[in-house]
Amino acid sequence: MANNVPTEPSESKAKRKELTTIGFIIVVLFPLLFAGIFGIYGFCIWMYNMFSSVHS
């Protein structure tokens, strides 16, 4: 029968590091990345409208 409990401390540390890394990616990196992407997209649209639209 397979035992899923980590037997060595290195396995536990590796698992904790993996979960910390995934948490960082989900909580910090993805929101910053998407905010930057949408900010750049909005800026590009704003600049396009500034230079291409007809002003009266």
KAQUI-V682565 format. One record per helix or strand. SS is the DSSP state (~ for helix, > for strand). FROM is the first residue (numbers start at 1). TO is the last residue. If there is no record, write none. Layout:
{{SS/FROM/TO} {SS/FROM/TO}}
This chain:
{{~/9/52}}
